[in-house]
Amino acid sequence: MEGLIPLVNRLQDAFAALGQSCLLDLPQIAVVGGQSAGKSSVLENCVSRDFLPRGSGIVTRRPLVLQLITAKTEYAEFLHCKGRKFTDFDEVRQEIEVETDRITGVNKGISSIPINLRIYSPHVLSLTLIDLPGITKVPVGDQPPDIEQQIRDMIMQFISRENCLILAVTPANTDLANSDALKLAKEVDPQGLRTIGVITKLDLMDEGTDAREILENKLLPLRRGYIGVVNRSQKDIDGKKDIKAALLAERKFFLSHPAYRHMADRMGTPYLQKVLNQQLTNHIRDTLPAFRSKLQSQLLSIEHEVEVYKNFRPEDPTRKTKALLQMVQQFSVDFEKRIEGSGDQVDTLELSGGAKINRIFHERFPFELVKMEFNEKELRREISYAIKNIHGIRTGLFTPDMAFEAIVKKQIVKLKGPCLKSVDLVMQELINTVKKCTKKLATYPRLCEETERIVAGYIREREEKTKDQVLLLIDIQVSYINTNHEDFIGFAKYVYRDFVIKTLSGFLFCFVFVGFFTKFKTQVLNCASCKVPNIPFSTYTVLNFVPLVGGSLSPFTSLVSLKLKLKAWPGITCISGSSFGKLMPSLYPFGDHRNV
């Protein structure tokens, strides 16, 4: 197991030399903490050397991959300075500053490109740590306004990996609930399974206070617990106090302090270094099977790719043409499979391609239709206005077809919005599918870009024609309302039956009374007291036939009886014994005429 950490170190160097991580999540320990939390002092105590830059503001501006290796001699090496051994650790500090300024500039900028430093020493245990920039709140110098977010994103880039242990450094003289390091660790490791707590500056706490509950893992429990350390003060650093003397003072502090005396053997930098070595070794051992499986999978993939290009001859023009056609054809096949739903790899995280388009048609589009605003009261008002406006000054007999069509057409036109929105959603999903398919062409950026541009442009071109076709289909529905459709059959039969009954009843009524009034006209006009104006009888028939056909007899009978009462009542008394006298009670709305 002792060779696990050096093995991971060699992998880190190899990937760093290639400029990529090869998509492998290497086991490692990331050091996280706020500015002036004591991260640099903790690392220097582990190495027993002063080698890190110091100063005010942001000092660590690039991730430092620190590889500690147990050896008989003591020296340092940088990956970017191969073959050069640094025995003077002041030069190590200067090289870190120079390399940092080379990438980030001299105005406190930051970069996620790491610096790889390997230290061989008999005073260290094999260990690999990644020192990350301290969390800051206020930009200084020429730093951008979002420097805090940039540092946060850089830290999250490392600690969000499942194979990364988090060394959260927090000063004891601040409230643990406000710890920036623990807050970030909690976001990616809510159960505290990958987090190791380090409490610094225990000697600077106010008199009468201590961090006993924290170190006993009671206040904010972590599975891997907390370890307390005492670093050198700024005065000690300025006075060049030896780190070995500082470690002795740290040991003396824990043995003499009443709150920490019972746990002194589990406190201090030497114990922290031992725990980190054990934790990292165990962590590598636990993650090694999955890591090995992933490495073998990528190796097979790379070997297959190498086999494809084994006989590749760049100078052969036909080879280029064939390769281009093969890639374009593969793009076409991938696109078709994503739409048809038979891709090589099934996405279990989200819907995409044809499945998402199917969802748009069967779920999103019906939802948009249901979501359409419908006000029944407003619709009734529109129907009423439409009927009245179509009849004009005339009294209507039936519900006019024009009113029905006007209302229905207005409702059909409302379908244009949801239909066009569905077209937009489908087109967007097609473009997203194109982008996913072009990822396989990433080796050839120009080809990838042109393929995506051409295909997306063609889809956009067809989008306009698709919308025109959808609008045409809606216009076709609006242009002709087919009332013979099965949805209208019951309504049509009911209307026809009602029309026939009312019409026949009206004509029967007219047939009976027209004959009667023909005889009655002569008798009434011959009465001496009759003052009825010289109005043709047909006029009375026309005036009163309209309400009759409409199905209501009361307006007709009331109007006729009222005219008879006002104009011809004396003449009616002389024919009270006739057949009309028997019908008079039904025509006269004010009671029995014989009692008047």
C-alpha positions as CSV (number, residue, x, y, z in Angstrom):
1,M,0.0,0.0,0.0
2,E,3.0,2.3,0.4
3,G,3.3,2.6,-3.3
4,L,-0.2,3.9,-3.9
5,I,0.5,7.6,-3.3
6,P,3.6,7.6,-5.5
7,L,1.6,5.9,-8.2
8,V,-1.1,8.6,-8.1
9,N,1.7,11.2,-8.1
10,R,3.1,9.8,-11.4
11,L,-0.3,9.9,-12.9
12,Q,-0.8,13.5,-11.9
13,D,2.6,14.4,-13.5
14,A,1.7,12.6,-16.7
15,F,-1.7,14.3,-17.0
16,A,-0.2,17.7,-16.2
17,A,2.4,17.2,-18.9
18,L,-0.3,16.4,-21.4
19,G,-2.3,19.4,-20.3
20,Q,-5.4,17.4,-19.5
21,S,-6.9,15.2,-16.8
22,C,-7.9,12.5,-19.3
23,L,-11.3,12.6,-17.6
24,L,-9.9,10.6,-14.6
25,D,-10.9,11.6,-11.1
26,L,-7.6,11.1,-9.2
27,P,-7.7,10.6,-5.4
28,Q,-6.3,13.7,-3.8
29,I,-6.6,16.1,-0.8
30,A,-7.6,19.7,-1.4
31,V,-6.8,22.4,1.2
32,V,-9.6,25.0,1.5
33,G,-9.9,28.0,3.8
34,G,-10.3,31.7,4.0
35,Q,-7.6,34.3,3.8
36,S,-5.3,34.3,6.9
37,A,-6.9,31.0,8.1
38,G,-3.4,29.5,8.4
39,K,-3.4,27.2,5.4
40,S,0.2,28.1,4.4
41,S,1.5,27.6,7.9
42,V,-0.2,24.2,8.1
43,L,1.5,23.1,4.9
44,E,4.9,24.5,6.0
45,N,4.7,22.7,9.3
46,C,4.0,19.4,7.4
47,V,7.2,20.0,5.3
48,S,9.2,21.6,8.2
49,R,10.4,24.3,5.8
50,D,9.5,27.9,4.9
51,F,8.8,27.7,1.2
52,L,5.4,29.3,0.5
53,P,4.9,33.0,-0.5
54,R,3.6,35.2,2.2
55,G,2.1,38.7,2.3
56,S,-1.2,40.6,2.5
57,G,-4.2,40.0,0.3
58,I,-4.3,37.0,-2.0
59,V,-0.9,35.2,-2.0
60,T,-1.9,31.8,-3.4
61,R,-3.3,32.7,-6.8
62,R,-2.8,29.4,-8.6
63,P,-3.5,25.8,-7.3
64,L,-0.3,24.3,-5.9
65,V,-0.1,20.5,-6.2
66,L,2.3,19.6,-3.4
67,Q,3.7,16.1,-3.5
68,L,5.6,15.0,-0.4
69,I,7.9,12.0,-0.8
70,T,9.9,10.4,2.0
71,A,13.6,10.3,1.0
72,K,17.0,10.4,2.6
73,T,18.0,13.7,1.1
74,E,16.0,16.9,1.0
75,Y,15.3,18.9,-2.2
76,A,12.5,20.1,-4.3
77,E,11.6,19.8,-8.0
78,F,9.1,21.6,-10.2
79,L,7.4,19.9,-13.1
80,H,8.0,23.0,-15.3
81,C,11.7,22.9,-14.4
82,K,12.6,19.3,-15.2
83,G,16.1,18.2,-14.2
84,R,16.6,21.2,-11.8
85,K,16.8,20.4,-8.0
86,F,16.2,23.2,-5.5
87,T,18.0,22.7,-2.2
88,D,17.5,26.2,-1.1
89,F,13.8,26.6,-0.2
90,D,14.0,30.4,-0.5
91,E,14.5,29.8,-4.2
92,V,11.5,27.5,-4.2
93,R,9.4,30.4,-2.8
94,Q,10.8,32.7,-5.5
95,E,10.1,30.2,-8.3
96,I,6.5,29.9,-7.1
97,E,6.1,33.6,-7.3
98,V,7.7,33.9,-10.7
99,E,5.7,31.1,-12.2
100,T,2.5,32.5,-10.7
101,D,3.2,36.0,-12.2
102,R,4.0,34.4,-15.5
103,I,0.4,33.2,-15.9
104,T,-1.6,35.6,-13.8
105,G,0.4,38.8,-14.1
106,V,1.6,41.0,-11.3
107,N,-1.8,42.5,-10.3
108,K,-3.2,39.8,-8.1
109,G,-5.0,37.9,-10.9
110,I,-5.8,34.2,-10.4
111,S,-5.6,31.1,-12.7
112,S,-6.8,27.5,-12.4
113,I,-3.6,26.2,-14.1
114,P,-1.8,24.3,-11.3
115,I,1.9,24.4,-10.3
116,N,3.3,21.0,-9.6
117,L,5.9,20.9,-6.8
118,R,7.5,17.7,-5.5
119,I,9.5,17.8,-2.2
120,Y,11.7,15.0,-1.1
121,S,12.6,14.9,2.6
122,P,13.2,12.6,5.5
123,H,10.9,14.7,7.6
124,V,7.8,14.1,5.6
125,L,5.3,11.3,5.1
126,S,4.3,10.4,1.5
127,L,1.4,12.7,0.9
128,T,-0.2,14.8,-1.9
129,L,-2.0,18.1,-1.1
130,I,-3.5,20.7,-3.3
131,D,-3.2,24.2,-1.9
132,L,-6.1,26.4,-3.3
133,P,-6.4,30.2,-3.2
134,G,-8.0,31.6,0.0
135,I,-11.6,32.8,-0.2
136,T,-11.7,36.6,-0.5
137,K,-14.6,39.1,-0.4
138,V,-13.2,42.3,-1.7
139,P,-11.2,42.7,-5.0
140,V,-7.8,44.4,-4.7
141,G,-5.5,45.8,-7.4
142,D,-6.6,45.1,-10.9
143,Q,-8.7,42.1,-9.8
144,P,-12.1,41.8,-11.5
145,P,-15.2,42.6,-9.4
146,D,-16.3,39.0,-9.4
147,I,-13.0,37.7,-7.9
148,E,-14.9,36.0,-5.1
149,Q,-17.0,34.1,-7.5
150,Q,-14.0,33.1,-9.6
151,I,-12.2,31.8,-6.5
152,R,-15.3,29.9,-5.5
153,D,-15.7,28.3,-8.9
154,M,-12.0,27.2,-8.9
155,I,-12.4,25.6,-5.4
156,M,-15.6,23.9,-6.4
157,Q,-13.9,22.5,-9.5
158,F,-11.6,20.5,-7.2
159,I,-13.7,19.6,-4.2
160,S,-16.9,18.6,-6.1
161,R,-15.1,15.5,-7.3
162,E,-16.1,12.4,-5.4
163,N,-12.5,11.2,-5.1
164,C,-11.3,14.4,-3.5
165,L,-10.9,14.7,0.3
166,I,-11.5,18.2,1.7
167,L,-9.1,19.6,4.3
168,A,-11.2,22.5,5.7
169,V,-9.0,24.9,7.6
170,T,-10.8,27.2,10.0
171,P,-9.3,29.6,12.7
172,A,-10.5,28.9,16.2
173,N,-11.0,32.6,17.0
174,T,-13.9,32.9,14.6
175,D,-17.4,31.4,14.8
176,L,-17.5,27.9,13.3
177,A,-20.9,28.6,11.9
178,N,-19.4,31.4,9.7
179,S,-16.5,29.2,8.4
180,D,-16.1,29.7,4.6
181,A,-14.3,26.4,4.3
182,L,-16.9,24.4,6.1
183,K,-19.7,26.1,4.2
184,L,-18.2,25.2,0.8
185,A,-17.5,21.6,2.0
186,K,-21.1,21.3,3.2
187,E,-22.4,22.1,-0.3
188,V,-20.5,19.3,-2.0
189,D,-20.3,16.9,1.0
190,P,-23.5,17.4,3.1
191,Q,-23.0,14.3,5.1
192,G,-19.4,15.2,6.0
193,L,-18.0,11.9,4.6
194,R,-15.0,13.4,2.7
195,T,-14.2,16.4,5.0
196,I,-11.4,16.6,7.5
197,G,-11.6,19.6,9.8
198,V,-8.4,21.5,10.9
199,I,-8.8,24.1,13.6
200,T,-5.9,26.7,13.8
201,K,-5.0,29.6,16.1
202,L,-6.1,27.8,19.2
203,D,-3.6,29.9,21.2
204,L,-5.2,33.1,20.0
205,M,-8.7,32.5,21.5
206,D,-10.1,34.9,24.1
207,E,-9.3,34.1,27.7
208,G,-11.9,31.8,29.2
209,T,-12.9,30.3,25.9
210,D,-11.8,27.1,24.1
211,A,-12.7,24.9,21.1
212,R,-13.1,21.7,23.1
213,E,-16.6,20.9,21.8
214,I,-15.5,21.4,18.2
215,L,-12.4,19.2,18.6
216,E,-14.5,16.5,20.2
217,N,-16.7,16.5,17.1
218,K,-19.8,17.5,19.0
219,L,-20.7,21.0,17.6
220,L,-20.6,20.3,13.8
221,P,-19.9,16.5,13.4
222,L,-17.7,15.3,10.6
223,R,-17.1,11.6,9.9
224,R,-13.3,12.1,9.8
225,G,-13.3,14.5,12.8
226,Y,-11.3,17.6,13.6
227,I,-7.6,18.1,14.4
228,G,-6.3,21.1,16.3
229,V,-2.9,22.8,15.4
230,V,-1.0,25.8,16.7
231,N,1.0,27.6,14.0
232,R,3.7,30.2,14.3
233,S,2.5,33.8,14.8
234,Q,3.5,36.6,12.3
235,K,6.0,37.7,14.9
236,D,7.6,34.3,15.0
237,I,7.7,34.2,11.2
238,D,9.3,37.6,11.0
239,G,11.8,36.6,13.7
240,K,12.7,33.5,11.6
241,K,11.6,31.1,14.4
242,D,12.6,27.6,13.5
243,I,9.7,25.3,12.6
244,K,11.1,22.5,14.8
245,A,11.0,24.8,17.7
246,A,7.5,25.8,16.8
247,L,6.4,22.1,16.7
248,L,7.8,21.6,20.2
249,A,5.9,24.7,21.4
250,E,2.8,23.3,19.8
251,R,3.2,20.0,21.7
252,K,3.8,21.9,25.0
253,F,0.6,24.0,24.4
254,F,-1.7,20.9,24.1
255,L,-0.1,19.1,27.1
256,S,-0.4,22.1,29.3
257,H,-3.9,23.4,28.3
258,P,-6.6,22.0,30.6
259,A,-9.2,21.9,27.9
260,Y,-7.0,19.9,25.4
261,R,-4.8,17.9,27.8
262,H,-6.9,14.8,27.6
263,M,-6.7,14.8,23.7
264,A,-3.1,16.0,23.3
265,D,-2.1,12.8,21.6
266,R,-4.7,13.5,18.8
267,M,-3.7,17.1,18.3
268,G,-0.8,18.8,16.6
269,T,0.9,18.9,13.2
270,P,2.7,15.5,13.4
271,Y,-0.6,13.8,14.1
272,L,-2.3,15.7,11.3
273,Q,0.4,14.6,8.9
274,K,0.0,11.0,10.0
275,V,-3.7,11.1,9.7
276,L,-3.6,12.6,6.2
277,N,-1.2,10.0,5.1
278,Q,-3.5,7.2,6.4
279,Q,-6.7,8.8,5.1
280,L,-5.2,9.3,1.6
281,T,-3.8,5.8,1.4
282,N,-7.1,4.3,2.5
283,H,-9.0,6.6,0.1
284,I,-6.9,5.5,-2.8
285,R,-7.3,1.9,-1.8
286,D,-11.1,2.3,-1.7
287,T,-11.4,4.1,-5.0
288,L,-8.8,2.0,-6.8
289,P,-11.2,-0.7,-8.3
290,A,-13.5,1.9,-9.9
291,F,-10.5,4.0,-10.9
292,R,-8.8,1.0,-12.5
293,S,-12.0,0.0,-14.4
294,K,-12.4,3.5,-15.8
295,L,-8.7,3.7,-16.8
296,Q,-9.0,0.4,-18.7
297,S,-12.2,1.5,-20.4
298,Q,-10.4,4.7,-21.6
299,L,-7.4,2.7,-22.6
300,L,-9.5,0.4,-24.8
301,S,-11.2,3.4,-26.4
302,I,-7.8,5.0,-27.2
303,E,-6.4,1.8,-28.6
304,H,-9.4,1.5,-30.9
305,E,-8.9,5.0,-32.0
306,V,-5.2,4.3,-32.6
307,E,-6.2,1.3,-34.7
308,V,-8.4,3.4,-36.9
309,Y,-5.6,5.8,-37.7
310,K,-2.9,3.1,-37.8
311,N,-2.6,3.1,-41.6
312,F,-3.5,6.8,-42.0
313,R,-1.4,8.6,-44.6
314,P,-1.9,12.4,-44.4
315,E,-0.5,12.9,-47.9
316,D,-3.1,10.7,-49.5
317,P,-5.9,13.1,-50.8
318,T,-8.4,10.2,-51.3
319,R,-7.9,9.3,-47.6
320,K,-9.0,12.8,-46.6
321,T,-12.1,12.7,-48.7
322,K,-13.0,9.2,-47.5
323,A,-12.5,10.3,-43.9
324,L,-14.7,13.4,-44.4
325,L,-17.5,11.4,-46.0
326,Q,-17.3,8.8,-43.2
327,M,-17.6,11.5,-40.5
328,V,-20.5,13.2,-42.2
329,Q,-22.3,9.9,-42.7
330,Q,-21.7,9.0,-39.1
331,F,-23.2,12.4,-38.1
332,S,-26.3,11.6,-40.2
333,V,-26.6,8.2,-38.6
334,D,-26.3,9.6,-35.1
335,F,-28.9,12.3,-35.8
336,E,-31.3,9.8,-37.1
337,K,-30.8,7.4,-34.2
338,R,-31.4,10.2,-31.7
339,I,-34.7,11.1,-33.4
340,E,-35.8,7.6,-33.9
341,G,-34.8,6.5,-30.4
342,S,-32.2,3.8,-31.1
343,G,-28.9,5.5,-30.1
344,D,-25.8,3.7,-29.1
345,Q,-25.9,5.1,-25.6
346,V,-29.2,5.6,-23.7
347,D,-29.5,8.8,-21.7
348,T,-31.0,8.0,-18.3
349,L,-30.7,11.6,-16.9
350,E,-33.0,13.6,-19.2
351,L,-35.2,13.4,-22.2
352,S,-33.7,14.4,-25.5
353,G,-34.1,14.0,-29.3
354,G,-37.2,12.2,-30.5
355,A,-38.4,11.4,-26.9
356,K,-38.5,15.1,-26.1
357,I,-40.3,15.9,-29.4
358,N,-42.8,13.2,-28.6
359,R,-43.3,14.8,-25.2
360,I,-43.9,18.2,-26.8
361,F,-46.6,16.8,-29.1
362,H,-48.4,14.7,-26.4
363,E,-47.9,16.6,-23.2
364,R,-46.8,20.2,-23.9
365,F,-49.1,21.0,-26.8
366,P,-52.3,19.7,-25.0
367,F,-51.2,21.6,-21.9
368,E,-50.9,24.8,-23.9
369,L,-54.4,24.3,-25.3
370,V,-55.8,23.7,-21.9
371,K,-54.0,26.8,-20.6
372,M,-55.8,29.0,-23.2
373,E,-57.9,31.7,-21.5
374,F,-61.7,30.9,-21.8
375,N,-64.2,33.2,-20.2
376,E,-67.7,31.7,-20.5
377,K,-69.4,34.9,-19.5
378,E,-67.5,36.8,-22.2
379,L,-68.3,34.1,-24.7
380,R,-72.0,34.3,-24.0
381,R,-71.9,38.0,-24.4
382,E,-70.1,37.7,-27.8
383,I,-72.7,35.2,-29.0
384,S,-75.5,37.5,-28.0
385,Y,-73.9,40.5,-29.7
386,A,-73.2,38.4,-32.8
387,I,-76.8,37.3,-33.1
388,K,-78.2,40.7,-32.6
389,N,-75.8,42.4,-35.0
390,I,-76.6,39.9,-37.7
391,H,-80.3,40.4,-37.4
392,G,-80.0,44.2,-37.3
393,I,-83.4,45.9,-37.0
394,R,-85.3,42.6,-37.6
395,T,-86.5,40.3,-34.9
396,G,-84.8,36.9,-35.4
397,L,-86.6,33.6,-35.9
398,F,-83.7,31.3,-35.5
399,T,-80.0,31.4,-34.5
400,P,-78.3,32.5,-37.7
401,D,-75.5,30.4,-39.2
402,M,-73.3,33.5,-39.6
403,A,-73.3,34.1,-35.8
404,F,-72.3,30.5,-35.2
405,E,-69.5,30.6,-37.8
406,A,-68.2,34.0,-36.5
407,I,-67.9,32.7,-32.9
408,V,-66.4,29.4,-33.9
409,K,-63.9,31.0,-36.3
410,K,-62.7,33.3,-33.5
411,Q,-62.0,30.3,-31.3
412,I,-60.2,28.4,-34.0
413,V,-57.9,31.3,-34.7
414,K,-56.7,31.1,-31.0
415,L,-55.1,27.8,-31.8
416,K,-52.3,29.6,-33.8
417,G,-50.4,30.6,-30.6
418,P,-50.0,27.1,-29.1
419,C,-49.3,25.6,-32.6
420,L,-46.5,28.1,-33.4
421,K,-45.0,27.7,-29.9
422,S,-44.9,23.9,-30.4
423,V,-43.1,24.4,-33.7
424,D,-40.5,26.6,-31.9
425,L,-40.0,24.0,-29.2
426,V,-39.5,21.2,-31.8
427,M,-37.1,23.3,-33.8
428,Q,-35.0,24.1,-30.7
429,E,-34.8,20.5,-29.8
430,L,-33.7,19.6,-33.3
431,I,-30.9,22.2,-33.1
432,N,-29.9,20.8,-29.6
433,T,-29.7,17.4,-31.1
434,V,-27.5,18.6,-33.9
435,K,-25.1,20.1,-31.3
436,K,-24.9,16.8,-29.4
437,C,-24.2,14.9,-32.6
438,T,-21.4,17.3,-33.7
439,K,-19.5,16.6,-30.4
440,K,-17.9,13.5,-32.2
441,L,-16.4,15.9,-34.7
442,A,-14.7,18.0,-31.9
443,T,-11.3,16.7,-33.2
444,Y,-11.9,18.9,-36.2
445,P,-13.2,22.2,-34.9
446,R,-13.7,23.8,-38.4
447,L,-15.6,20.8,-39.7
448,C,-17.7,20.7,-36.5
449,E,-18.5,24.4,-36.7
450,E,-19.5,24.2,-40.4
451,T,-21.6,21.1,-40.0
452,E,-23.5,22.6,-37.2
453,R,-24.0,25.9,-39.1
454,I,-25.2,24.3,-42.3
455,V,-27.6,21.8,-40.6
456,A,-28.9,24.4,-38.2
457,G,-29.4,26.9,-41.1
458,Y,-31.4,24.3,-43.0
459,I,-33.6,23.6,-40.0
460,R,-34.2,27.3,-39.6
461,E,-35.2,27.5,-43.2
462,R,-37.7,24.7,-42.9
463,E,-39.0,26.3,-39.7
464,E,-40.6,29.1,-41.7
465,K,-42.2,26.8,-44.2
466,T,-43.5,24.6,-41.3
467,K,-45.1,27.6,-39.7
468,D,-46.6,28.6,-43.0
469,Q,-48.1,25.1,-43.4
470,V,-49.5,25.1,-39.8
471,L,-51.1,28.5,-40.4
472,L,-52.5,27.2,-43.7
473,L,-54.1,24.2,-41.9
474,I,-55.7,26.5,-39.4
475,D,-56.9,28.8,-42.2
476,I,-58.5,25.8,-44.0
477,Q,-60.4,25.0,-40.8
478,V,-61.5,28.6,-40.5
479,S,-62.6,28.9,-44.1
480,Y,-65.4,26.2,-43.9
481,I,-67.3,25.0,-40.9
482,N,-68.6,21.5,-41.6
483,T,-71.8,21.1,-39.6
484,N,-72.3,17.6,-41.1
485,H,-69.5,16.4,-38.9
486,E,-70.4,13.8,-36.4
487,D,-69.9,16.3,-33.6
488,F,-72.8,18.3,-35.1
489,I,-75.1,15.5,-36.0
490,G,-77.1,15.4,-32.8
491,F,-77.4,19.2,-32.7
492,A,-78.5,19.4,-36.4
493,K,-81.2,16.7,-35.9
494,Y,-82.5,18.5,-32.9
495,V,-82.6,21.9,-34.6
496,Y,-84.3,20.4,-37.7
497,R,-87.0,18.6,-35.6
498,D,-87.7,21.8,-33.6
499,F,-87.9,23.8,-36.8
500,V,-90.4,21.4,-38.3
501,I,-92.6,21.3,-35.2
502,K,-92.7,25.0,-34.8
503,T,-93.3,25.7,-38.5
504,L,-96.1,23.2,-38.8
505,S,-97.7,24.5,-35.6
506,G,-97.5,28.1,-36.9
507,F,-99.0,27.3,-40.3
508,L,-101.8,25.2,-38.7
509,F,-102.7,28.1,-36.4
510,C,-102.7,30.5,-39.4
511,F,-104.8,28.1,-41.4
512,V,-107.5,28.1,-38.7
513,F,-107.6,31.8,-37.9
514,V,-107.2,33.1,-41.4
515,G,-110.3,31.4,-42.4
516,F,-112.1,32.8,-39.4
517,F,-110.9,36.3,-39.9
518,T,-112.0,36.3,-43.5
519,K,-115.6,35.9,-42.3
520,F,-115.2,38.0,-39.3
521,K,-113.8,41.0,-41.3
522,T,-117.1,41.6,-43.1
523,Q,-119.2,41.5,-39.9
524,V,-117.0,43.8,-37.9
525,L,-116.6,46.4,-40.7
526,N,-120.4,46.5,-41.2
527,C,-121.2,47.4,-37.6
528,A,-122.4,51.0,-37.2
529,S,-120.1,51.7,-34.3
530,C,-117.0,50.1,-35.8
531,K,-114.0,52.6,-36.1
532,V,-111.4,50.2,-37.3
533,P,-109.1,52.0,-39.8
534,N,-109.1,50.9,-43.4
535,I,-106.2,48.5,-43.1
536,P,-106.1,45.4,-45.3
537,F,-106.4,42.2,-43.4
538,S,-103.2,40.9,-44.9
539,T,-101.4,43.6,-42.9
540,Y,-102.6,42.1,-39.7
541,T,-101.5,38.7,-40.9
542,V,-98.0,39.9,-41.7
543,L,-97.6,41.9,-38.5
544,N,-98.6,38.9,-36.3
545,F,-97.3,35.9,-38.3
546,V,-93.6,36.5,-37.4
547,P,-94.0,35.9,-33.6
548,L,-96.2,32.9,-34.4
549,V,-93.5,31.1,-36.5
550,G,-91.0,31.8,-33.8
551,G,-92.9,29.4,-31.5
552,S,-94.6,31.9,-29.2
553,L,-98.3,32.4,-29.5
554,S,-98.9,34.9,-26.7
555,P,-97.6,38.0,-28.5
556,F,-99.8,37.3,-31.5
557,T,-103.0,36.6,-29.5
558,S,-102.4,39.5,-27.2
559,L,-101.9,42.0,-30.1
560,V,-105.0,40.8,-31.9
561,S,-107.2,40.8,-28.9
562,L,-106.0,44.2,-27.8
563,K,-106.8,45.7,-31.2
564,L,-110.2,44.1,-31.2
565,K,-110.9,45.4,-27.7
566,L,-110.0,49.0,-28.5
567,K,-111.5,49.3,-32.0
568,A,-114.2,46.7,-32.5
569,W,-115.6,45.7,-29.1
570,P,-119.2,46.9,-29.7
571,G,-119.4,45.0,-33.0
572,I,-118.3,41.8,-31.3
573,T,-121.3,41.8,-28.9
574,C,-123.7,41.4,-31.8
575,I,-122.1,38.1,-32.9
576,S,-121.5,36.6,-29.4
577,G,-123.4,33.5,-30.3
578,S,-121.3,32.7,-33.3
579,S,-118.4,30.3,-33.4
580,F,-116.0,33.2,-32.8
581,G,-117.6,33.9,-29.5
582,K,-116.5,30.5,-28.3
583,L,-112.9,31.4,-29.1
584,M,-113.0,34.8,-27.6
585,P,-111.8,33.9,-24.1
586,S,-108.5,32.6,-25.5
587,L,-107.9,35.8,-27.6
588,Y,-108.9,38.3,-25.0
589,P,-106.3,38.6,-22.3
590,F,-108.3,40.7,-19.8
591,G,-110.9,38.1,-18.7
592,D,-114.3,36.7,-19.9
593,H,-115.8,39.1,-22.4
594,R,-119.4,38.2,-21.4
595,N,-118.9,39.7,-18.0
596,V,-117.7,43.1,-19.2
